[in-house]
Amino acid sequence: MPLIIPTSHLRARLTHALDTAIAERDFVLVTRHGRTVAAIVSMNQVKRIWADEDIDLFGPINPKTGRPMGAAWVQKTGWKRGMPAPWEEGTEADGDRSGAGETVERKRGWWGWFGS
């Protein structure tokens, strides 16, 4: 159960609120006139929230590169959390579900100038 602190008591109890958020891996709700207006959470929780947002925005991590697929890929494929990633069993290798037999022209990067 989260600790609930009204804004009028926040200054006096800020250290306790921070200790609660960090040590107990819980959050602290700050209220004004009985309505929740803010939350105090640990940086570990913030990093988890940011990581979840990254998955939604930039897609799953590609195991070959260790990097997310990218926002353009997510928009092109319509990928959502819970959908299979392109390297998972039963999906096409490049992750393009747009049509059968289509070839996708890929841009060649600067590293292609060196004979690769």
N, C-alpha and C positions, 0 to 999 in steps of 0.2 A: 504494500500500500504506500503510495507516495506521500511525502511530507507536504502539507499545504500551509503556506505562509501568506498572510495578507501583506500588502505593500507597506502598510503602516508599521509592521513589525520586522520588515526585511532588513533594514540597516542593523538593528540590534542582533539579528539571528543569521546574518550572512555567512559567517564562518561555519556555524553549525550546518547551514544549508549546503555549503560547498563540501564539507566533510561527508555529509550524507550522500550527496551525488557521487562523490569519488569512491568512498569506501564501500558503500553498500550496493553499488552498481544500480542504484535506484534514481529516480528523478524527483525534483522538487517543483511543485506548482506554486506560482505566485498569483494571488488573486487581488482584484480591486473591486470593491463594492459587491463582493460575493461571486464575481465572474472571473474565470481563469484568463489571465492576460499574458502569462509567460511561463517558461519552464527552464529550470536549471538542470543540465545533464553533464555527465563527464565527457571528456574529449574522446574517450574510447567509443562511447555511444554515438557521438557526432560523426566519427570516422566510419562507423558501421552504416549510419544513415546516408552519408555521402557515397559510400561504396554501393549501396542499394540503388541510389539515384543514378550512379554511373552505369550500372547494369541496364537500367531502364532506358537511359539516353544513348549509350554507346554499344549496347549488345554484350553478348557473352565474351569471355576471354578465349581467344584462339589458342589452343594448346601448342600449335607449331611456332607461333611468334611470341606468345606470352602477353599479347596486347589485345585490347578490345577490338571487335569487328569494325566499329565506327558508326557515327551518326548517319552518314549517307547510306551505309549498308542497312541499318535498322529501318530507315525511311523507305528504301527501295524494296526491301523484302516484307515489310510490315511485321517484323519480328516483335513479339511480346514475351514477357517473362512467362515461363511455363511451356513455351513452344520448344521443339527440339532444335538444337544447334546444328549447323550444317555438317559437322563432323560426326554427329551421332548416327547410329544405325538407322537406316531407312530414309535418309535424306540425301539430296544431291550433294556432290562434293563441294561445289562452289557456293552453295547456299542460295542460289537463284531459283525461286519457285515460280517464276513468271510464265514459263512455257516449255513445251517439250521440244528438244532439238535446236533451240536457239543458241547461237554462238555470241559470246560477249566479247567485244573488242576491248582489249586492255591497253591503257597508256603505258608506254615504256619510260621508266624513270631514268635519271641521269646515270645510274650505275650500269644501264644497258649500253652506254657508249663505249664501255671498256671491253667489249667482245664477249659478254655473257649471253 
